[in-house]
Amino acid sequence: MMQPELFTAPPPAPDWIAGVDEAGRGPLAGPVFAAAVILDPDRPIEGLADSKKLSARRREVLAQQIRERALAWAIAQADVETIDRVNILQATLLAMSQACAALSRPPRLILVDGNRLPAGLPCAARAVIGGDALEPAISAASILAKTARDACCLALHAQYPGYAFDQHKGYGTALHLERLMQFGPCPAHRRSFAPVRRLLQDTQA
């Protein structure tokens, strides 16, 4: 009796693969951002890497090239109210899902940095731990998400200059905690995050 022939579908071509990453899960303030990118194999971008390993200037240069050369890209965010309502993990996954849905070209495979996949993705997906250093499309998404969040922090600095958002980008640095103690939380702060929550509880006691 002949054994049935097994058929394995080939993986999607690189121009149908979307990389997805986030920026801003850890900070005490501001939205969390996510980006999705489908790179064009015919228009390669040199120097793509995990955004955290690049200088701010280099990220901006690469972000511009990604916007110009990628076949499709999209950026989404979950605001502070959403983060406080559903928690930072769920808010991050929501932003990732929204970025994928906003792509002008539907992907056939989505590669997501980390170990969790958002719900409701439009095609097959795979979580890639350390993907921002391994997959160029995820690296590109990391860069777009990070530069978008940094721009948001500069806007927050213009709105709330006393907190120095232009310097710490919302992270819980000594400077940020000092200004938080001095001025109290502003509307941009995540009230569900422990340092902000404790300060609010102390002032209400």
DOPA-715302 format. One record per residue: residue in one letter; x, y, z of N, C-alpha, C, O in turn. Coordinates in steps of 0.2 Angstrom, whole numbers, plus 5000, padded with zeros to 4 digits. Layout:
<rs>
R   residuo    n_u    n_v    n_w   ca_u   ca_v   ca_w    c_u    c_v    c_w    o_u    o_v    o_w
R         A      X      Y      Z      X      Y      Z      X      Y      Z      X      Y      Z
...
</rs>
This chain:
<rs>
R   residuo    n_u    n_v    n_w   ca_u   ca_v   ca_w    c_u    c_v    c_w    o_u    o_v    o_w
R         M   5004   4994   5000   5000   5000   5000   5004   5006   5000   5009   5007   5004
R         M   5003   5011   4995   5007   5017   4995   5006   5022   5001   5000   5022   5002
R         Q   5011   5025   5003   5010   5030   5008   5008   5036   5005   5010   5038   5000
R         P   5003   5040   5008   5001   5046   5005   5007   5051   5005   5011   5051   5010
R         E   5007   5055   5000   5012   5060   4999   5010   5066   5004   5004   5068   5004
R         L   5015   5068   5008   5014   5074   5012   5015   5080   5009   5021   5081   5006
R         F   5011   5085   5009   5012   5092   5006   5013   5097   5012   5009   5098   5016
R         T   5019   5101   5012   5020   5106   5016   5020   5113   5012   5024   5114   5008
R         A   5015   5117   5014   5015   5123   5011   5021   5127   5012   5024   5128   5018
R         P   5024   5131   5007   5030   5135   5008   5028   5141   5012   5023   5143   5012
R         P   5033   5143   5016   5032   5149   5020   5031   5155   5016   5033   5155   5010
R         P   5027   5160   5018   5026   5166   5014   5032   5170   5012   5037   5169   5016
R         A   5032   5173   5007   5038   5177   5005   5039   5182   5009   5034   5185   5013
R         P   5045   5185   5010   5046   5191   5015   5042   5197   5014   5040   5200   5019
R         D   5040   5198   5008   5035   5204   5007   5028   5203   5009   5024   5207   5007
R         W   5027   5197   5012   5020   5196   5015   5020   5195   5022   5015   5193   5025
R         I   5026   5196   5025   5027   5195   5032   5027   5202   5036   5031   5206   5034
R         A   5023   5202   5041   5023   5208   5045   5027   5207   5052   5025   5202   5055
R         G   5031   5212   5054   5034   5212   5060   5030   5216   5065   5028   5222   5063
R         V   5030   5214   5071   5026   5219   5076   5030   5219   5082   5033   5214   5085
R         D   5030   5225   5085   5033   5226   5092   5030   5232   5095   5026   5236   5092
R         E   5032   5233   5101   5029   5239   5105   5034   5243   5108   5040   5241   5108
R         A   5032   5249   5111   5037   5253   5115   5033   5256   5120   5027   5259   5119
R         G   5035   5256   5126   5032   5260   5132   5028   5255   5137   5024   5258   5140
R         R   5030   5249   5137   5026   5245   5143   5028   5247   5150   5024   5247   5154
R         G   5035   5249   5151   5037   5250   5157   5037   5257   5160   5036   5257   5166
R         P   5036   5262   5156   5036   5269   5159   5030   5270   5164   5025   5266   5164
R         L   5030   5275   5168   5025   5277   5173   5020   5281   5170   5015   5283   5173
R         A   5021   5284   5163   5017   5289   5160   5016   5288   5153   5021   5285   5150
R         G   5011   5290   5150   5010   5291   5143   5008   5284   5140   5007   5279   5143
R         P   5005   5284   5133   5003   5278   5130   5008   5273   5129   5014   5275   5129
R         V   5006   5267   5127   5010   5262   5125   5009   5262   5117   5003   5262   5115
R         F   5014   5261   5113   5014   5261   5106   5015   5255   5103   5019   5251   5106
R         A   5013   5253   5098   5014   5247   5094   5015   5249   5087   5011   5253   5084
R         A   5019   5245   5083   5020   5246   5076   5020   5239   5072   5022   5234   5075
R         A   5017   5239   5066   5018   5234   5062   5021   5236   5055   5019   5241   5052
R         V   5025   5232   5052   5029   5234   5046   5030   5227   5042   5032   5222   5044
R         I   5028   5229   5035   5030   5224   5030   5036   5227   5026   5034   5232   5022
R         L   5041   5224   5026   5047   5227   5023   5047   5224   5015   5044   5219   5013
R         D   5050   5228   5011   5051   5227   5004   5058   5224   5003   5063   5227   5003
R         P   5058   5218   5001   5064   5214   4999   5068   5218   4994   5075   5217   4994
R         D   5065   5221   4989   5068   5225   4984   5071   5232   4986   5075   5235   4982
R         R   5069   5234   4992   5072   5240   4995   5074   5239   5002   5071   5242   5007
R         P   5080   5236   5002   5083   5234   5009   5085   5240   5013   5087   5245   5010
R         I   5085   5240   5020   5087   5245   5024   5092   5242   5028   5092   5238   5032
R         E   5098   5246   5028   5104   5243   5031   5104   5246   5039   5102   5251   5040
R         G   5106   5242   5043   5107   5244   5050   5101   5243   5055   5100   5245   5060
R         L   5096   5239   5052   5090   5238   5057   5092   5233   5063   5096   5229   5062
R         A   5090   5235   5068   5092   5232   5075   5086   5234   5080   5082   5238   5079
R         D   5087   5230   5086   5083   5232   5091   5084   5239   5093   5089   5242   5094
R         S   5078   5243   5093   5078   5250   5094   5082   5252   5100   5085   5258   5100
R         K   5082   5248   5105   5085   5250   5112   5093   5250   5111   5096   5253   5115
R         K   5095   5247   5106   5103   5247   5105   5105   5252   5100   5111   5253   5098
R         L   5100   5256   5098   5102   5262   5093   5102   5269   5096   5098   5270   5101
R         S   5106   5273   5094   5105   5280   5097   5099   5283   5094   5096   5281   5089
R         A   5097   5288   5098   5090   5292   5096   5091   5295   5089   5086   5294   5085
R         R   5097   5297   5087   5098   5300   5080   5097   5295   5075   5094   5295   5070
R         R   5100   5289   5076   5100   5283   5071   5093   5281   5071   5091   5279   5065
R         R   5090   5280   5076   5083   5278   5076   5078   5282   5071   5074   5280   5067
R         E   5079   5289   5072   5076   5293   5068   5077   5293   5060   5073   5293   5056
R         V   5084   5292   5059   5086   5291   5052   5082   5284   5049   5080   5284   5043
R         L   5083   5279   5053   5080   5273   5051   5072   5273   5050   5069   5270   5046
R         A   5069   5276   5055   5062   5277   5055   5060   5280   5048   5055   5278   5045
R         Q   5063   5285   5046   5061   5289   5040   5062   5284   5034   5058   5284   5029
R         Q   5068   5280   5034   5069   5275   5028   5063   5270   5028   5061   5268   5023
R         I   5061   5268   5034   5056   5263   5035   5050   5265   5032   5046   5262   5028
R         R   5048   5271   5034   5042   5275   5031   5042   5275   5023   5037   5274   5020
R         E   5048   5277   5021   5048   5278   5014   5049   5271   5010   5046   5271   5004
R         R   5052   5266   5012   5053   5260   5009   5049   5254   5010   5049   5249   5006
R         A   5046   5254   5016   5042   5248   5018   5036   5247   5013   5033   5252   5011
R         L   5034   5241   5012   5028   5240   5008   5022   5243   5012   5017   5245   5009
R         A   5022   5242   5018   5016   5244   5022   5019   5245   5029   5023   5241   5032
R         W   5016   5250   5033   5018   5251   5040   5012   5254   5043   5008   5258   5040
R         A   5011   5253   5050   5006   5256   5054   5008   5257   5061   5012   5253   5063
R         I   5006   5262   5064   5007   5263   5071   5001   5264   5075   4996   5268   5073
R         A   5000   5261   5081   4994   5262   5085   4996   5263   5092   5002   5262   5094
R         Q   4991   5265   5096   4993   5267   5103   4987   5265   5108   4981   5265   5105
R         A   4988   5263   5114   4983   5263   5119   4985   5268   5124   4990   5268   5127
R         D   4980   5272   5126   4981   5278   5130   4981   5276   5137   4980   5270   5139
R         V   4982   5281   5141   4983   5279   5149   4977   5277   5152   4977   5272   5156
R         E   4971   5279   5150   4965   5277   5152   4964   5269   5151   4961   5266   5155
R         T   4965   5267   5145   4965   5260   5143   4970   5256   5147   4968   5251   5149
R         I   4976   5258   5148   4981   5255   5152   4978   5254   5159   4979   5248   5162
R         D   4976   5259   5162   4973   5258   5169   4967   5254   5169   4966   5251   5174
R         R   4963   5254   5164   4957   5250   5164   4958   5242   5163   4955   5238   5166
R         V   4962   5241   5158   4963   5234   5156   4970   5231   5158   4970   5224   5158
R         N   4974   5234   5161   4981   5233   5162   4986   5234   5156   4984   5233   5151
R         I   4992   5234   5158   4997   5236   5153   4998   5230   5148   4999   5232   5142
R         L   4998   5224   5150   4999   5219   5145   4993   5219   5140   4994   5218   5134
R         Q   4987   5219   5142   4981   5219   5138   4981   5225   5133   4979   5225   5127
R         A   4983   5231   5136   4983   5237   5132   4988   5236   5126   4987   5239   5121
R         T   4994   5233   5128   4999   5232   5123   4997   5228   5117   4998   5229   5112
R         L   4994   5222   5119   4991   5217   5114   4986   5221   5110   4985   5219   5104
R         L   4982   5225   5113   4977   5229   5109   4980   5233   5104   4978   5233   5098
R         A   4985   5237   5106   4988   5241   5101   4992   5237   5096   4992   5240   5090
R         M   4995   5232   5097   4998   5227   5092   4992   5225   5087   4993   5225   5081
R         S   4987   5223   5090   4981   5221   5085   4979   5226   5081   4977   5225   5075
R         Q   4978   5232   5084   4976   5238   5080   4981   5240   5074   4979   5242   5069
R         A   4987   5240   5076   4992   5241   5071   4992   5236   5065   4993   5238   5059
R         C   4991   5230   5067   4991   5225   5061   4985   5226   5057   4985   5226   5051
R         A   4979   5228   5060   4973   5229   5056   4973   5235   5052   4970   5236   5047
R         A   4978   5240   5054   4978   5246   5050   4983   5246   5044   4984   5250   5040
R         L   4986   5240   5043   4991   5239   5038   4987   5240   5031   4982   5237   5030
R         S   4990   5243   5026   4987   5244   5020   4987   5238   5015   4983   5237   5011
R         R   4992   5234   5017   4993   5227   5013   4992   5222   5018   4996   5221   5023
R         P   4987   5217   5018   4986   5212   5022   4992   5207   5022   4993   5204   5017
R         P   4995   5205   5028   5000   5200   5028   4997   5193   5028   4992   5192   5029
R         R   5002   5189   5027   5000   5182   5027   5003   5178   5033   5001   5173   5035
R         L   5008   5182   5036   5011   5179   5042   5013   5185   5046   5016   5190   5044
R         I   5011   5185   5053   5013   5190   5058   5018   5188   5063   5017   5182   5066
R         L   5024   5191   5063   5029   5189   5068   5029   5194   5074   5030   5200   5073
R         V   5027   5192   5080   5026   5197   5086   5032   5196   5090   5034   5190   5092
R         D   5035   5201   5092   5041   5201   5097   5038   5199   5104   5033   5201   5106
R         G   5041   5194   5107   5039   5192   5114   5036   5185   5114   5038   5181   5110
R         N   5032   5183   5119   5030   5177   5120   5022   5176   5120   5019   5171   5122
R         R   5019   5182   5118   5012   5182   5118   5009   5185   5112   5012   5189   5109
R         L   5003   5182   5109   5000   5185   5103   4994   5188   5105   4990   5186   5109
R         P   4993   5194   5101   4986   5197   5102   4981   5193   5099   4982   5189   5095
R         A   4975   5194   5102   4969   5191   5099   4967   5195   5093   4968   5200   5091
R         G   4963   5191   5088   4960   5194   5083   4964   5196   5077   4963   5200   5073
R         L   4970   5193   5076   4975   5194   5071   4972   5192   5064   4968   5187   5064
R         P   4973   5195   5059   4970   5193   5052   4973   5187   5049   4970   5185   5044
R         C   4978   5184   5051   4981   5179   5048   4985   5175   5053   4985   5176   5059
R         A   4989   5170   5051   4993   5166   5055   4999   5170   5058   5001   5175   5055
R         A   5000   5168   5064   5005   5173   5068   5010   5168   5072   5008   5163   5074
R         R   5015   5171   5074   5020   5167   5078   5024   5172   5083   5026   5178   5081
R         A   5024   5170   5089   5028   5175   5094   5035   5173   5093   5037   5167   5093
R         V   5039   5178   5094   5047   5177   5093   5050   5180   5099   5051   5186   5099
R         I   5053   5176   5103   5056   5179   5109   5063   5182   5107   5067   5179   5103
R         G   5064   5188   5108   5070   5192   5106   5070   5194   5099   5075   5195   5095
R         G   5064   5194   5096   5063   5195   5089   5065   5201   5086   5067   5202   5080
R         D   5065   5207   5091   5068   5213   5088   5075   5213   5087   5078   5218   5083
R         A   5079   5208   5089   5086   5207   5087   5087   5202   5081   5092   5201   5079
R         L   5081   5198   5080   5082   5192   5075   5079   5193   5069   5081   5191   5063
R         E   5073   5197   5069   5069   5197   5063   5069   5205   5060   5067   5209   5064
R         P   5071   5206   5054   5072   5213   5052   5065   5217   5052   5065   5223   5054
R         A   5060   5213   5051   5053   5217   5051   5051   5219   5058   5048   5224   5059
R         I   5053   5214   5063   5051   5216   5070   5056   5222   5072   5054   5226   5075
R         S   5062   5222   5070   5067   5227   5071   5064   5234   5069   5064   5239   5072
R         A   5061   5234   5063   5058   5240   5060   5052   5242   5064   5052   5248   5065
R         A   5048   5237   5066   5042   5239   5070   5045   5242   5077   5042   5247   5079
R         S   5050   5239   5079   5052   5242   5086   5055   5249   5085   5053   5253   5089
R         I   5058   5251   5079   5060   5257   5078   5055   5262   5077   5055   5268   5080
R         L   5050   5260   5073   5044   5265   5072   5040   5266   5079   5038   5272   5080
R         A   5039   5261   5083   5035   5261   5089   5039   5266   5094   5036   5270   5097
R         K   5046   5265   5094   5050   5269   5099   5050   5276   5097   5050   5280   5101
R         T   5051   5278   5091   5052   5285   5089   5045   5288   5089   5045   5294   5091
R         A   5039   5284   5088   5033   5287   5089   5032   5289   5097   5029   5294   5098
R         R   5034   5284   5101   5033   5286   5108   5037   5291   5111   5035   5295   5115
R         D   5044   5292   5108   5048   5297   5110   5045   5304   5108   5045   5309   5112
R         A   5042   5304   5102   5039   5310   5100   5033   5312   5104   5032   5318   5106
R         C   5029   5307   5107   5024   5308   5111   5027   5311   5118   5023   5316   5121
R         C   5032   5309   5120   5035   5311   5126   5037   5318   5126   5037   5322   5131
R         L   5040   5320   5120   5042   5327   5119   5035   5332   5119   5036   5337   5122
R         A   5030   5329   5116   5024   5333   5117   5021   5333   5124   5019   5339   5126
R         L   5022   5328   5128   5020   5328   5135   5025   5333   5139   5022   5337   5143
R         H   5031   5334   5137   5035   5339   5140   5033   5346   5139   5033   5350   5143
R         A   5031   5347   5133   5028   5354   5131   5022   5355   5135   5021   5361   5137
R         Q   5018   5350   5136   5012   5351   5140   5013   5351   5148   5009   5355   5151
R         Y   5018   5347   5150   5019   5347   5157   5026   5348   5158   5030   5343   5160
R         P   5029   5354   5157   5037   5354   5157   5040   5353   5164   5046   5351   5164
R         G   5036   5353   5169   5040   5352   5176   5042   5345   5177   5046   5344   5181
R         Y   5039   5340   5173   5041   5333   5174   5047   5331   5171   5049   5325   5172
R         A   5049   5334   5166   5055   5333   5162   5054   5326   5158   5059   5322   5157
R         F   5048   5326   5155   5047   5320   5150   5052   5319   5145   5053   5314   5142
R         D   5055   5325   5143   5060   5325   5137   5066   5321   5139   5070   5319   5135
R         Q   5067   5321   5145   5074   5317   5148   5073   5310   5149   5076   5306   5147
R         H   5068   5309   5153   5067   5302   5156   5062   5298   5152   5061   5291   5152
R         K   5058   5301   5147   5053   5298   5143   5048   5294   5146   5045   5289   5144
R         G   5046   5296   5153   5041   5292   5156   5044   5287   5161   5040   5284   5165
R         Y   5050   5285   5160   5052   5279   5164   5053   5281   5171   5054   5287   5173
R         G   5053   5276   5176   5054   5278   5183   5061   5280   5185   5063   5276   5190
R         T   5064   5284   5182   5071   5286   5184   5070   5290   5191   5065   5292   5193
R         A   5076   5292   5194   5077   5296   5200   5074   5303   5199   5070   5305   5203
R         L   5075   5305   5193   5073   5312   5191   5065   5312   5191   5062   5316   5193
R         H   5063   5307   5187   5055   5307   5186   5052   5306   5193   5047   5309   5195
R         L   5054   5301   5197   5051   5300   5204   5052   5307   5208   5047   5308   5212
R         E   5057   5310   5208   5058   5316   5211   5053   5322   5209   5050   5325   5214
R         R   5052   5322   5203   5047   5327   5200   5040   5325   5202   5035   5329   5203
R         L   5039   5318   5202   5032   5315   5204   5031   5317   5211   5025   5319   5213
R         M   5036   5316   5215   5035   5318   5222   5033   5326   5223   5029   5328   5227
R         Q   5037   5329   5219   5036   5337   5220   5030   5339   5217   5027   5344   5221
R         F   5027   5337   5212   5021   5340   5209   5015   5335   5209   5010   5338   5208
R         G   5016   5329   5211   5011   5324   5211   5009   5322   5204   5012   5325   5199
R         P   5005   5317   5203   5004   5314   5196   5000   5320   5192   4996   5323   5194
R         C   5002   5320   5185   4998   5324   5180   4993   5319   5176   4994   5313   5177
R         P   4989   5322   5172   4984   5317   5168   4988   5312   5164   4985   5307   5162
R         A   4994   5313   5163   4998   5308   5158   5000   5302   5162   5002   5297   5159
R         H   5000   5302   5169   5003   5297   5173   4998   5291   5173   4992   5292   5173
R         R   5001   5285   5173   4997   5279   5174   4995   5277   5181   5000   5275   5185
R         R   4989   5278   5183   4987   5278   5190   4987   5270   5193   4987   5269   5199
R         S   4988   5266   5188   4988   5259   5190   4995   5256   5192   4996   5251   5194
R         F   5000   5260   5190   5007   5258   5191   5009   5260   5198   5007   5265   5201
R         A   5013   5256   5202   5014   5256   5209   5016   5263   5211   5013   5265   5216
R         P   5021   5266   5209   5024   5272   5212   5018   5277   5211   5018   5281   5216
R         V   5015   5278   5206   5009   5283   5205   5004   5281   5210   5001   5285   5213
R         R   5002   5275   5210   4996   5273   5215   4998   5274   5222   4993   5276   5226
R         R   5004   5272   5224   5006   5273   5231   5006   5281   5233   5003   5283   5238
R         L   5008   5285   5228   5008   5292   5229   5001   5295   5230   4999   5299   5234
R         L   4996   5292   5226   4989   5294   5226   4986   5292   5233   4982   5296   5236
R         Q   4988   5286   5235   4985   5283   5241   4988   5287   5247   4984   5289   5252
R         D   4994   5289   5247   4997   5293   5252   4994   5300   5253   4993   5303   5258
R         T   4992   5303   5247   4989   5310   5247   4982   5310   5249   4979   5315   5252
R         Q   4979   5304   5248   4972   5303   5250   4971   5301   5257   4965   5301   5260
R         A   4976   5299   5261   4976   5296   5267   4975   5301   5272   4974   5300   5278
</rs>
